[in-house]
Amino acid sequence: MKKVLLSAYACIPNQGSEEGTGWTYATTLSLNELEVHCLTKKDGRAAIDPLLANGFFPNLMVHYVLLPRWVDKFCNSNLIGMYFHYLYWQWSAMKLARRLDRIHQFDLVHHVTYGSIQLGSFMYKLRKPFIFGPVGGGQRAPENMKRYFGQYWSREWMRDWVGTILQYVNPGFYKSVATADRLVVTNMDTFALARKLRPNQPVDRIWDAGLSPSFLPAKAVEHYPGHQLKLLWTGRMLPRKALELTIQALGKVDRAIPVTLTIVGGKGEMAEQVPNYLDRYNVRDRVNWVGHVSYQEVKEFYEQSDVFFFTSLRDSCPHQLLEAMAYSLPVVTLDLHGQAELVDDSTGIRVKVTDEEQVVAELARAIEWMYHHPTERLAMGQAGYAFAQTQVWETKIRVFIDEIYPSVLPKPVTYAAALKRS
C-alpha cells in the first residue's frame, strides 16, 4: 500500500470551503487503498478523533501540528497575522513531516490546503515526489469595482500587495512552483502566474470545487415556470462577494416583472449594510433575507428557486455554483475568474466587467431575459445538472490516484529492464 503524506492546514469534517476540502481529500484518498498521513491544525481535533477512534477510516492517520500559544493568537487578528500563522505552521509541519518520514518512508507528498499559490508549501523540502495543488491565488478583484468593498478595499489592496511581495520573498512560493513534480492550479488566472516561474514544465488545471454524492439529487430537479421569477443568492457576506451589486441590479429590473430575490446568509462584514442596500435601491418589497440556515434548508432553497445569482468580484472556484447547478438552476454571474470557467453559455449568463453602470444594466437585463425565456432557462438548468454530475469529489480525486500520483512515483523495474541493465 502506497503511503501519502497530505499537507492540509485546513481540515475539519462537515464544514464548507477549505476545511471541508481538506477533510474530503484525506478521507477519499484513504478509502482508495492508500495509507494517508494528514498534517493539519489542531482546530479539527474534536471532530476528527471520534471518527478515527470508531474505525471509519482505518487507513487515515491524522497528525496535529501544534504551535506556540503566542503564534495561534495571530491566526484571526488580521490579514498579515493570518499569513504569518500559516507560514509558521507550514515550517513546523515540514519539521514534523521529516520526523514522520524517517518512521513511515512516504512514497509521495501532496499539498491541498490552503490553496494559495503565493503562500506556497514547505513540503518540497522533504525531497519526495511532490504534488502542489490544486491552488488558486492568481485572481484579483477589478479596481474599477472597488466601491463595492466599501471601507474594506484597503484590505483587498493589501492582500494583492502582500501576495506580490510573497512571490519574491517566500521560498515556499517559488520553490514549490519551480520544483513540484506536478503543479495543479484551479483557474486560468493562477495558470498565468504559474507559467512565469514554470515556463517549460507542465501545469495541470483541476477545479478545486466538488460535490459529495449525498448532495447531488438522484435526478434533475424540475423547476416549473410560475408567475413569479425567484432568484437565489447564498454565501457569507464578505466584501468581495459584492451582494450590493446583486441588489443594485435587482433595482434596475422592470417593475412590471414579478421577481423576488432570496438572500441566504447572515454572517460577514457586510451583513449590517444589507438593510441600507434594500432601501437605497428600493427593493425591500422584492427581497426575502432569511439569514443563516442549516445545510438541509439550503437544499430546500435551491429546490424552490428559479435562477442562481452570483456576483463575487474575486473567487478562485466557487462551490456555490456547483451546488446551484446540482439543483438544476441556471446561473447569472460575472465573466470573471473561477465563475467564468465553471459557467458557460449552456448553463447561464456571464456579464463582462467593464464599468459599474454597464455591469448593473447587463445583470438587470439578464434577470429580465430569464423571466421572458422560461424554456431556455430550464434547458440551462438541465445542462447545469449534467455538468454537476461530472464534478463529484470521488471522480475528481480519482484523477490524482489514477493519473497524477503514478506519474511522479518511480516506475517499477521489470524483469526485461533488469536484464538489460545487467
Wavefront OBJ file of the C-alpha trace (Angstrom):
o trace
v 0.000 0.000 0.000
v 1.430 3.379 -1.041
v 1.936 5.958 1.700
v 0.824 9.549 1.084
v 1.732 12.492 3.287
v -1.050 15.065 2.924
v -0.485 18.680 3.966
v -3.918 20.090 4.830
v -3.697 23.173 7.040
v -7.498 23.392 6.915
v -9.208 20.049 7.542
v -12.459 19.675 9.506
v -15.342 17.227 8.884
v -18.780 18.555 7.892
v -17.514 22.015 7.020
v -17.545 24.005 3.808
v -14.762 25.831 1.986
v -11.115 24.899 2.643
v -11.852 22.917 5.843
v -14.247 20.620 4.042
v -11.911 20.281 1.074
v -9.010 19.141 3.266
v -11.123 16.520 5.016
v -12.572 15.295 1.711
v -9.118 14.712 0.246
v -7.862 12.950 3.388
v -10.800 10.574 3.695
v -11.347 9.876 -0.005
v -7.684 9.045 -0.581
v -7.659 6.755 2.468
v -10.681 4.850 1.145
v -8.876 4.101 -2.114
v -6.149 1.736 -0.957
v -3.717 4.429 0.152
v -2.239 4.889 3.623
v -2.750 8.608 4.287
v -0.921 10.621 6.922
v -2.601 14.020 7.156
v -0.893 17.043 8.709
v -3.358 19.673 9.902
v -4.146 22.272 12.564
v -5.477 21.229 15.943
v -8.780 23.046 15.255
v -10.474 19.945 13.873
v -9.346 17.557 16.576
v -12.671 17.410 18.452
v -14.494 16.405 15.274
v -11.801 14.175 13.762
v -10.642 11.999 16.668
v -14.031 10.335 17.369
v -14.336 9.344 13.700
v -10.876 7.802 13.720
v -11.479 6.085 17.062
v -14.643 4.483 15.692
v -12.677 2.968 12.826
v -14.482 4.737 9.979
v -11.193 5.470 8.184
v -8.677 2.734 9.070
v -6.100 3.911 6.511
v -6.095 7.511 7.740
v -3.697 8.827 10.385
v -4.042 12.488 11.400
v -1.075 14.352 12.902
v -1.831 17.706 14.531
v 0.823 20.378 14.092
v 0.918 22.275 17.390
v 2.169 25.851 17.544
v 3.149 28.086 20.455
v 0.206 29.895 22.015
v 1.570 33.288 21.016
v 1.593 32.211 17.352
v -2.013 30.979 17.499
v -3.091 34.432 18.682
v -2.124 35.820 15.286
v -4.405 33.468 13.347
v -7.555 35.611 13.311
v -6.038 39.005 14.093
v -5.797 40.411 10.553
v -4.597 39.509 7.076
v -0.896 39.770 7.946
v -1.475 37.761 11.130
v -3.257 35.009 9.222
v -0.415 34.789 6.687
v 2.171 34.707 9.482
v 0.277 31.919 11.245
v 0.043 29.886 8.067
v 3.734 30.239 7.173
v 4.799 29.402 10.745
v 2.507 26.364 10.625
v 3.988 25.286 7.294
v 7.517 25.465 8.684
v 6.501 23.462 11.774
v 4.619 20.962 9.612
v 7.702 20.429 7.477
v 9.813 19.609 10.538
v 7.180 17.153 11.794
v 6.947 15.662 8.294
v 10.680 14.927 8.307
v 10.381 13.066 11.607
v 7.393 11.075 10.364
v 9.127 10.253 7.099
v 12.004 8.613 8.971
v 9.410 6.278 10.510
v 6.981 5.695 7.627
v 9.042 6.338 4.466
v 6.351 8.147 2.485
v 6.034 7.483 -1.236
v 4.825 10.965 -2.101
v 3.765 14.291 -0.604
v 0.632 16.215 -1.600
v -0.281 19.758 -0.512
v -4.000 20.602 -0.715
v -4.856 23.432 1.697
v -4.534 26.346 1.953
v -4.942 26.530 -1.785
v -2.950 29.710 -2.381
v -0.025 29.638 -4.768
v 1.686 32.689 -3.188
v 1.663 31.143 0.293
v 3.275 28.034 -1.093
v 4.281 24.936 0.843
v 7.489 23.876 2.554
v 6.749 20.221 1.768
v 9.125 20.413 -1.191
v 11.954 20.239 1.377
v 11.251 16.552 2.000
v 12.699 15.801 -1.449
v 9.947 13.320 -2.139
v 7.718 13.171 -5.222
v 5.678 16.345 -4.609
v 2.247 17.419 -5.867
v 1.317 21.025 -5.175
v -2.365 21.831 -5.558
v -4.984 22.490 -6.677
v -4.102 26.070 -5.780
v -5.547 29.433 -6.729
v -4.421 32.935 -5.862
v -3.815 34.424 -9.282
v -7.161 36.239 -9.369
v -7.529 39.887 -8.378
v -10.641 41.978 -7.886
v -11.108 44.626 -10.610
v -10.114 48.023 -9.252
v -12.908 49.795 -11.130
v -15.387 47.893 -8.911
v -13.701 48.796 -5.627
v -16.725 50.794 -4.446
v -18.453 47.544 -3.519
v -15.739 46.764 -0.984
v -16.544 49.930 0.979
v -14.084 50.550 3.787
v -12.521 47.131 3.148
v -10.935 47.992 -0.193
v -7.662 48.832 1.594
v -7.615 45.269 2.946
v -8.207 43.880 -0.528
v -5.425 46.074 -1.896
v -3.133 44.868 0.900
v -3.929 41.262 0.027
v -2.786 41.873 -3.543
v 0.305 43.759 -2.374
v 1.298 41.084 0.138
v 0.673 38.394 -2.474
v 3.052 40.138 -4.847
v 5.717 40.550 -2.152
v 5.447 36.868 -1.210
v 6.250 35.914 -4.777
v 9.731 37.373 -4.220
v 10.450 36.677 -0.536
v 8.620 33.438 0.259
v 10.712 30.408 -0.770
v 7.620 28.299 -0.212
v 6.164 30.026 -3.278
v 8.895 29.985 -5.873
v 10.461 26.696 -4.744
v 7.092 24.918 -4.673
v 6.137 26.203 -8.102
v 9.527 25.547 -9.665
v 10.306 22.142 -8.141
v 6.909 20.415 -7.770
v 6.710 17.219 -9.792
v 3.145 18.197 -10.638
v 1.711 21.672 -10.151
v -2.088 21.805 -10.213
v -3.941 25.135 -10.448
v -7.646 25.801 -10.237
v -8.169 28.635 -12.728
v -6.551 30.374 -15.678
v -5.576 33.453 -13.629
v -3.363 31.240 -11.472
v -2.192 29.310 -14.529
v -0.779 32.534 -15.994
v 1.057 33.309 -12.745
v 2.488 29.780 -12.523
v 3.769 29.965 -16.079
v 6.158 32.800 -15.149
v 8.193 30.504 -12.899
v 7.461 27.304 -14.764
v 7.755 28.191 -18.460
v 8.932 24.792 -19.674
v 7.238 22.436 -17.222
v 3.644 21.237 -17.339
v 0.946 22.934 -15.283
v -2.264 20.969 -14.683
v -5.656 22.565 -14.149
v -8.274 20.935 -11.934
v -11.144 22.878 -10.356
v -10.909 22.725 -6.562
v -14.675 22.746 -6.043
v -16.588 19.490 -5.865
v -19.806 17.855 -4.729
v -20.445 14.964 -2.378
v -22.733 12.264 -3.833
v -25.161 12.895 -0.966
v -25.636 16.489 -2.118
v -26.334 15.676 -5.760
v -30.027 14.832 -6.375
v -30.706 11.454 -7.968
v -32.305 13.187 -10.947
v -32.594 16.698 -12.333
v -34.895 18.977 -10.338
v -37.939 20.244 -12.247
v -38.333 24.000 -11.795
v -41.717 24.590 -13.356
v -42.145 28.202 -14.537
v -44.600 30.136 -12.402
v -45.981 33.646 -12.395
v -43.030 34.915 -10.367
v -39.286 34.597 -11.085
v -37.454 33.517 -7.926
v -33.774 34.460 -7.673
v -31.411 32.998 -5.060
v -28.162 34.329 -3.555
v -26.233 32.313 -0.952
v -22.963 32.793 0.894
v -21.068 34.723 3.535
v -21.485 38.463 3.327
v -17.877 39.279 2.632
v -16.836 42.440 0.799
v -15.567 40.532 -2.242
v -18.904 38.708 -2.615
v -20.491 42.033 -3.672
v -24.045 41.346 -2.520
v -24.735 45.031 -3.073
v -24.142 44.538 -6.804
v -26.836 41.844 -6.920
v -29.319 44.039 -5.059
v -28.461 47.068 -7.193
v -29.115 45.076 -10.378
v -32.455 43.912 -8.986
v -33.368 47.571 -8.509
v -32.926 48.147 -12.254
v -35.257 45.336 -13.309
v -38.519 46.401 -14.963
v -41.055 46.849 -12.145
v -43.692 45.164 -14.274
v -41.795 41.871 -13.969
v -42.742 39.868 -10.858
v -39.355 38.909 -9.436
v -38.094 38.205 -5.919
v -34.625 37.654 -4.504
v -33.981 35.337 -1.561
v -30.732 36.022 0.302
v -29.390 33.086 2.328
v -26.589 34.038 4.712
v -26.184 36.273 7.710
v -22.500 36.272 8.583
v -19.787 38.589 7.336
v -18.592 42.179 7.488
v -21.232 43.478 5.076
v -24.271 41.961 6.837
v -25.073 45.172 8.678
v -25.226 47.016 5.348
v -27.980 44.853 3.844
v -30.934 46.934 5.161
v -29.294 50.040 3.699
v -28.938 48.329 0.311
v -32.623 47.374 0.294
v -33.675 50.964 0.938
v -31.098 52.593 -1.348
v -32.183 50.550 -4.366
v -35.883 50.478 -3.464
v -36.214 46.681 -3.456
v -37.346 45.917 0.076
v -40.633 44.540 -1.305
v -38.705 42.234 -3.666
v -36.206 40.729 -1.230
v -36.512 37.991 1.379
v -33.430 37.907 3.608
v -33.597 34.669 5.606
v -30.181 34.874 7.283
v -28.098 31.834 8.228
v -29.822 28.471 7.718
v -28.940 24.795 8.114
v -27.346 22.631 5.441
v -30.676 20.911 4.741
v -32.539 24.210 4.455
v -30.049 25.448 1.840
v -31.021 22.470 -0.313
v -34.669 23.435 0.029
v -33.969 26.966 -1.189
v -32.152 25.557 -4.217
v -35.194 23.399 -4.948
v -37.638 26.293 -4.608
v -35.770 28.854 -6.739
v -35.584 29.519 -10.480
v -32.222 31.248 -11.016
v -28.986 31.420 -9.034
v -27.239 34.796 -8.790
v -23.503 35.097 -8.092
v -21.667 38.412 -8.382
v -18.418 37.812 -6.496
v -15.569 40.097 -7.561
v -12.835 37.612 -6.606
v -13.231 33.847 -6.378
v -10.938 31.015 -7.349
v -13.575 28.325 -7.971
v -16.909 28.909 -6.199
v -18.547 25.878 -4.581
v -21.955 27.582 -4.617
v -22.111 27.457 -8.403
v -21.748 23.685 -8.448
v -24.370 23.350 -5.716
v -26.800 25.502 -7.691
v -26.191 23.556 -10.894
v -26.633 20.297 -8.978
v -30.170 21.503 -8.307
v -30.733 22.373 -11.978
v -30.547 26.130 -11.527
v -29.340 28.354 -14.373
v -26.727 30.877 -13.228
v -26.294 34.624 -13.693
v -22.740 35.638 -12.836
v -19.763 37.763 -13.849
v -17.351 36.832 -16.618
v -14.550 36.826 -14.084
v -12.118 34.345 -12.503
v -13.350 30.896 -11.491
v -17.035 31.560 -12.145
v -16.264 32.387 -15.776
v -14.788 28.894 -16.154
v -17.418 26.886 -14.262
v -20.321 28.552 -16.099
v -20.628 28.618 -19.878
v -23.305 29.733 -22.320
v -25.179 26.448 -21.948
v -25.566 26.773 -18.163
v -26.036 30.503 -17.574
v -25.301 34.108 -18.441
v -21.902 35.723 -17.784
v -21.684 39.509 -17.730
v -18.471 41.231 -18.793
v -16.920 43.502 -16.155
v -16.139 46.858 -17.750
v -17.644 49.596 -15.575
v -20.255 49.742 -12.838
v -23.085 51.191 -14.937
v -22.650 48.614 -17.686
v -22.388 45.666 -15.264
v -25.521 46.684 -13.348
v -27.514 47.229 -16.548
v -26.496 43.892 -18.063
v -27.207 41.983 -14.856
v -30.688 43.519 -14.808
v -31.206 42.561 -18.468
v -30.093 39.015 -17.631
v -32.834 38.777 -14.998
v -35.405 40.034 -17.477
v -34.189 37.532 -20.092
v -34.568 34.676 -17.617
v -38.170 35.739 -16.967
v -39.101 36.036 -20.636
v -37.379 32.786 -21.733
v -38.601 30.011 -19.414
v -37.900 27.207 -21.906
v -34.290 28.279 -22.441
v -33.939 28.811 -18.702
v -35.000 25.248 -17.981
v -32.589 23.938 -20.632
v -29.736 25.805 -18.892
v -30.706 24.166 -15.614
v -30.691 20.715 -17.211
v -27.249 21.367 -18.708
v -26.043 22.544 -15.304
v -27.220 19.321 -13.682
v -25.392 17.251 -16.289
v -22.221 19.241 -15.650
v -22.569 18.915 -11.862
v -22.620 15.126 -12.207
v -19.060 15.281 -13.564
v -17.835 17.257 -10.544
v -18.321 14.708 -7.757
v -15.351 14.621 -5.367
v -14.702 10.914 -5.826
v -14.335 11.418 -9.587
v -12.043 14.428 -9.195
v -9.774 12.797 -6.618
v -9.523 9.650 -8.729
v -7.633 11.792 -11.261
v -4.897 12.135 -8.640
v -4.992 8.452 -7.711
v -5.105 7.068 -11.266
v -3.095 9.631 -13.223
v -1.136 12.180 -11.197
v 0.248 10.008 -8.399
v 1.509 7.238 -10.721
v 3.198 9.858 -12.919
v 5.506 11.024 -10.089
v 6.276 7.659 -8.497
v 9.335 5.665 -9.587
v 8.452 3.139 -12.248
v 8.784 -0.477 -11.115
v 11.731 -2.291 -12.619
v 10.522 -5.017 -14.944
v 12.317 -8.298 -15.500
v 13.237 -7.251 -19.055
v 14.604 -3.913 -17.855
v 16.671 -5.638 -15.145
v 18.198 -7.970 -17.729
v 19.018 -5.019 -19.965
v 20.813 -3.229 -17.129
v 22.848 -6.310 -16.301
l 1 2 3 4 5 6 7 8 9 10 11 12 13 14 15 16 17 18 19 20 21 22 23 24 25 26 27 28 29 30 31 32 33 34 35 36 37 38 39 40 41 42 43 44 45 46 47 48 49 50 51 52 53 54 55 56 57 58 59 60 61 62 63 64 65 66 67 68 69 70 71 72 73 74 75 76 77 78 79 80 81 82 83 84 85 86 87 88 89 90 91 92 93 94 95 96 97 98 99 100 101 102 103 104 105 106 107 108 109 110 111 112 113 114 115 116 117 118 119 120 121 122 123 124 125 126 127 128 129 130 131 132 133 134 135 136 137 138 139 140 141 142 143 144 145 146 147 148 149 150 151 152 153 154 155 156 157 158 159 160 161 162 163 164 165 166 167 168 169 170 171 172 173 174 175 176 177 178 179 180 181 182 183 184 185 186 187 188 189 190 191 192 193 194 195 196 197 198 199 200 201 202 203 204 205 206 207 208 209 210 211 212 213 214 215 216 217 218 219 220 221 222 223 224 225 226 227 228 229 230 231 232 233 234 235 236 237 238 239 240 241 242 243 244 245 246 247 248 249 250 251 252 253 254 255 256 257 258 259 260 261 262 263 264 265 266 267 268 269 270 271 272 273 274 275 276 277 278 279 280 281 282 283 284 285 286 287 288 289 290 291 292 293 294 295 296 297 298 299 300 301 302 303 304 305 306 307 308 309 310 311 312 313 314 315 316 317 318 319 320 321 322 323 324 325 326 327 328 329 330 331 332 333 334 335 336 337 338 339 340 341 342 343 344 345 346 347 348 349 350 351 352 353 354 355 356 357 358 359 360 361 362 363 364 365 366 367 368 369 370 371 372 373 374 375 376 377 378 379 380 381 382 383 384 385 386 387 388 389 390 391 392 393 394 395 396 397 398 399 400 401 402 403 404 405 406 407 408 409 410 411 412 413 414 415 416 417 418 419 420 421 422
